[in-house]
Amino acid sequence: MKENVTSRRDFLTTAGKAAAVTTAYTMLNPIKSFSQQQKKIKVAIVGTGSRGSGMWGKELLAEQGDKVELVGLCDINPLRVEFCKKYLDTNVPTYTDFEKMVKETKPDRIIVTTVDATHHQYIIRGMELGCDIVTEKPMTTDEEKCKAILETEKKTGKKVTVTFNYRYSPHRQTMKEILMSGEIGEIVSVDFHWYLDIIHGADYFRRWHRLREKSGSLWVHKASHHFDLVNWWLEAEPTEISAFGKLNKYGKNGPFRSKTCRGCPYKDKCDFYWDITNNPHYTKLYVECEKADGYTRDGCVFREDVNIWDTMTANVKYTNDVVMSYSVNAFTPYEGYRIAFNCSKGRLEHWNHERQPWVVPAQDDIRLTKNFGTTEIITVKAAEGGHGGGDTRLRDMVFTPGMPDPYKQAADSRAGAMAILPGIAARYSIDENRTVKISELINI
């Protein structure tokens, strides 16, 4: 990143103007501007679980109903897709056959929120049938599927958008602004450590995410978020990675196990016992749909089929010669992350508090310290909505034609690829006990 001699005052003025451009656009060009440009975007959703029915279902329609027309819902579970239809209070047709849905409803865009390892099926076939794609992260789970997506996008001329909502939260955007200003010089190295607590972290091991063949492991499903953030912050791409991983807490490490929490004979002894029936929405979305496909949402975190890691560390090198020390732990007592950018003229630090008992979750300070200078504390209030307000801003960017993007937050298929490739390389690094270059996996 080039050094910029912009002063702190000038930087704040510039950053404020950039933010004002986006805000002004939204305020001065609402529904009227959109309706003058084009008719509503026809959207179909494949995958009607929690993310598909919530963030890309109910929340999308509530916020973007003036721009978006939902035309179809698809899921391999017929009971779940019918529940989603009722939950969204819509009369759109439902399907278990994806191709039939696309051919009959003719959507402009397909939103893909299925099991990670199946994303490529719907992304590729959707483009072949003439649709643009909006896909949840990770874009896919291995390098061969990634290549197939990129090749199909090039061949069809359609577009893949990957929904990296973390880019849009106010805290992360503020850090991007500071790094873009160059006031603490060029970035030299990054310290990035993510903590998944015994609530959220454990939940990955109850679900299909516990299986490497479905999620690509947390190196791909979860860490793709983190790798994308660093790629975006650095304006660079990963080139090689050396990683270690171990299953220390969950799976076979448990003192006892059952198939599900429901009916578990050890529920009075297990700290991880969770009664899904206390959640009426999950009961309808998952429990009452089990008989159609056998999927259980409240699986035991100690099942012996768990084949992903819960403790992971890596060193990553980037195209601009920046190096990163990275880790994820999935059973800490609190949730959040610590990141620091060590730069030629100072250091930028942030400790994000997502779920800790001793802090105010809505406020996370950013610390900027200049070499031979003072420390400045920058307070950023979280915006309303999921993922620190990122979800709302992401949906607006995806479905508002011509939306200004001064921080380059919109993510395409290349960004999607560069977010998953470090995690895929990390798996190879652990399996083969060596450093892995990204160029070994794919050439793009």
N, C-alpha and C positions, 0 to 999 in steps of 0.2 A: 504494500500500500504506500503510495507516494506521500512524502512529507508535505504538510501544508502549514503555512505560517499564520493561518487565521487565528485571531485572538479569541479568548473565551467569549467576550461580549459579541464580537462579530459572528462567532459560531452560533451562539444562541439566537441571534437575530436571523441568520440564514436558516437555521433549523426551524425557527418559529414560522418563517415565511413558507417553507416547504410544507409544514404541517397545515398552515393556513390555506394553502392551495387546495389540498385534499378536502379540508373541511368546507371551504367555500364552494367547491365543486358540488359536494353533497347537498349543501344548503340551497344553492342557487339553481341546481339542475336536478330537481327531484323527479317525480312521476311524469310530469309534463315533458321534460326533456327526453326521457326514455320512450314515451309513447309516440313522440314525433319522429323518432329514429326508426323504430321497428316494433313489430308485434311481440307478444309474450314469447319467451323461450320455452319450447316444449321439452319437458324433462321426464325421464323414467328412472326409477331407482331399482337396482338389483342388490339384494341383501337387506332384509328388513329387521335386523336385530336392533340392539340399543342405539348404535350410531346411525344406522340408516333411517330408523323411525323417528329418532330424536333430532340430532343436529342437522341431518339432511332431509328430514321429513317435516315434523311439526314446526321446528324453529325456522327452517328455510321458508316455509309457506307463510308463517307469521310475519317475517321480515321482508321477504321478497315477493310476496303474492301479487304485487303490481307488475312484476317483471317475469315471473315464472308461472307456467301452467303445468301441473303434474298430470301426466297422461297414462302412467302405468306403474305397477308395483310387481316385483318378481322376487321369489325366494324358493329354495328347494323344499322348504317346509310349508305345506299348504295351510296349516293352521296358523302359523306365524304371519304369513302374508295377509290372511284374512283379518287377524287381530290388528295388524298395522293399518289396514284400510279403515277399520272402525276407530282406531286411535286418532287417525288423521281427519276423521269425519269427512271422508271423500267418497265419491261414487266411481272413481276410476277403476278400470278392470284390473284384476289380479292374475298372476301367472306363476307357474312352476317351470315353464318352458321359456327360456330367455329369448331365443331366436324368434319364437312366435310373438312374444311381446313387442319386440322391436319392429317386426314386419307389420303388425297390426296397428300399433300406436304411432309409429313414425316420429320418434322423438328427435329433437335437435341435439340434445346432450343426454348421455347416460351417466348417472352417478353410481359408482361402484363401491360398495361397502360390505363385500362378502369376506369370507375367510381369506387371509393374506395370500396363501398359496394358490388361490383360484382367481386372483385379480386379473392375471394375464389372459385368462380365457375370455372374460367379458370385455376387457379393454381391446383385445385384438379383434374379436368377432364384432364388437360394436363399431369399431372403425371400418371394418370391411363392409358393414351394412350401412355406412354413410353417416355415422354419428361422431360428434366430438365427445371426449371423455373427461369426466371429473372423477378422479379416484382418490380414495383415502390413502394415506401413507400406511405401510410402505407400498411403493408402486408395484413391487413383486418381491419374490424371496430368493431368487438365484440368478446367476449371470446369463444363463441360457434363455430364461423367460424374459429377462431385461432386453437382451439382444432382439428377441422376437417382437417385443413391443416397439422398440425403436425402428426396426426395419418396416413394420407394418405402418407406423405413423408416416414414415418417409414415402412409402409406396402409395398410400391412400390420400395423403395430403390433409388428413384430419388432424386434430389437435388433442394432446393429452395435458390436462392440468392436474397437478398433484397438490393436495390440500394441506400444506404445512402451516397450520394455524398458529404455531408458536412464533412465527416471524412477525405476527401482527399485534402482539400484546405491547402495551405502552412501555414496559420496562426494557424489552428487547429492542424495540425501535429506538429508544433513547440511547442505548449503548451503541447501536448502529450509527446514530447521528454523531456521537462523540468520536468513534473510530473513523468515520468519513471525514471529520474535520481535520484530522491529522495533528491535533494540538499536542498529543503526547508521542508523536513521531511514528516510526514504522513498527509494526507488530513483529516481535521476535519469537515469542512462544506463548502457549495457552495452557492453563491449568483448569481442567473441567471435571467436576465430580458430581455425579447424580445419585440421589438417595431416594429409593422407593421404600416406603414404610411397610409395617406389618399389616396394614389394611390394603392399600393399593397394590403394593408389591406382591403380597400373598395372593391377591385376586387373579393375577396372571396364571398362577399355578392351579387354580380351580377350573379354568376355562381351556378351550382348545389351544390357547397360546403356549401351554406347557409342552406341546409336541413340536419339535423342530421341523418336521415335515409339513406342518400347517402354518406356523408363524415365522419360520426361518430363525427362530430363537429370539431372545430379547436383543441380541446384537442387531437384528433387522427390524423387528416389530417396534421396539421402543427406541433403540439407539439411533435409528434413522432420523428421528426428530432432532436429536442432539447433533449428529453429524451435519444435518442440513443447516442448523443454526450456525455452526462454526464455518461451514462453506460460505454462507451468506455474509456473516460478519467479516470474514477474511477477504471475501471476493476472490477466492481461490478454490482449488479442488484437491482432494487427497491423492497421493501418489503411491504410498506404501504404508503398511501397518504391521506391527508385531503385537500379538495379543496373548493373554492368558485367561482361562476361565475354569470355574469349578462349581459343582452343585454342593453347597455346604449345608443348607438348611432344609430344603423341601424334598419331595420325592422319597427316595429310599432312606433318607436320613431320619425320617419320622419314627417315633417309638411305637406307633400303632397306625392303622389306616382302615379306611372304609371306602366304598365307591363314591358315596356322596355324604354331605353333612346330614341331610335328612335320613333318619333311621340309623345314624351312627351310634354304636354302643359305647363309644368313648367320648361322647359330646361333653360330659361333665369334667373330663380330664384335659380336653384339648383347648389350648389357647386360641386356636384358629377356627373354632366352631362358628358357623354362620348360618342363621336360619333365613333362607331366602323367602320363606312364606311371610315374613314380616314386611316384605316389600310388595305391595299389591300389584304394582306395574310389572315387576319382574316375574311375579307369579303368573300373570296372564301372558306375558311375552315369552317366557321360557318354560315354566313348570307345566302349564296347561297345554303346551305344544310338544312336549317330550315324546308322546306316543307316536308322533308322525315320523320322527327320524332318530330318536334315542339320545339326542344331545342333552346333557345335563349341565346346567349353569353353576351348580353348587358342588362341583367335584371336590374330593378330598385333596388337599395340597400335598399329602404324603403318598399319593398313588405311585406305584413303582414304575409306571410307564413314563413318568416325567423324564425327558431327555434333553432339557435345556439347562443353561447355567444360571445361577442366581448371584454369582460373584464374578465380576469381569473387569479386567484392566487392559489398557492398550497404549502404545505410543504410535502416533500418526504423523506423517510428514506430508507437506502440501507443496503445490506447484510454486509458491513464492518462498519456499525454504522455511516457512514457519513450522515448528514442531509442537505437538500437543500431547500432554499427559492426560489420559481419560480413564474414568472408572464408573461402574454402576454396581450398586449393591441393592438387593431386593428384599432385605429384611431389617432395615434400620428402624429406630424408634420414632423417627420423624421423616417428613417428606419435603423434598426440595432439591436445590443444587447450589454449588459454589463454582463460580467461574472467575478467572483472572486473566487479563491480557497484559503480558509483560512487554513493554514497548521501549523504544530507544530513548524516549524522554520522560517515561513515567509508567504508571501501572493503573489499570482500570479493573475494579473488582465489584462483584455483585453476589450477594447471598440471597437466593430466592426462597421464601418461606411459603410452602404450599399447605402444609398441615403440621404446625407445631403449637404446643400449648402455651408457649411463653412469648409469642409475638403477635402483632396485629397482622392478619393475613393480607389485608388490603393495602399494606404499605411496605415496600421493600426498598431500602436505600442502596444507591450506587455510590461507590467510593472512587474518586479520581485523585491520584497522588502524583505530583510532578517531581522529577529528580531535582534535588536541591531546592524544593519548593514546599508548599503547604498541601494539606489534604482537603479536598472539597467533597462534601456530602450532598448528593443529588437525590432528592425525594421525588418519587413517582407514584402516584396513586393508581391502583388497578382500575381498569374500566369494568363496567358491568358486562355480564355474559360469561360463557364458558371459556376456559383456558385464559383467564385474566383479561377477558374482553377480546381476545384474538378471534374467536369464532365468528362474532358479528361482523368484524371488519373484513375477515376473509370472505364471507358470503357476499358482502357488498362488492368486493373487488372482483369476484368470479362472475357475478351476474349484472354488473353495471358497465355497459359499453363505454369505452373511452375514459374510464376512471384513471386519474393521474396516479403514477406509481413512482414517486421520487426516491423511494428506498429500495426499489427493485424487489418487492415482496412477492409478487406473483411468481409462481414456480411452474416450470414446464417439465417435459419428460427428461431433459438432461439433468435438471436439478433433482428430479426423482431418482435417476440412476446414480448420481454422485452421492446421494444420501444413503442408498442401500449397499453400494459397492464396498465401503469400508467394513461394514458388518459382515458381508459375505467373505471378504478377505480375512477378517478376524477369525471366522469359523475355520477356514483353511489353515490359518496360522496356528490355532490351537490343535487341530487335528494332526498337522504335519510338523509341528514344533519348529517353525521357521518364519522369517519375515516374508510377507507376500506383497508383490507389487500389483497395483490396480490394473496395469497394462497386461498382466497375465490373464486377467479375467475377461477384458473387453477392450475394444479399440474404437473409441468414439471421438 
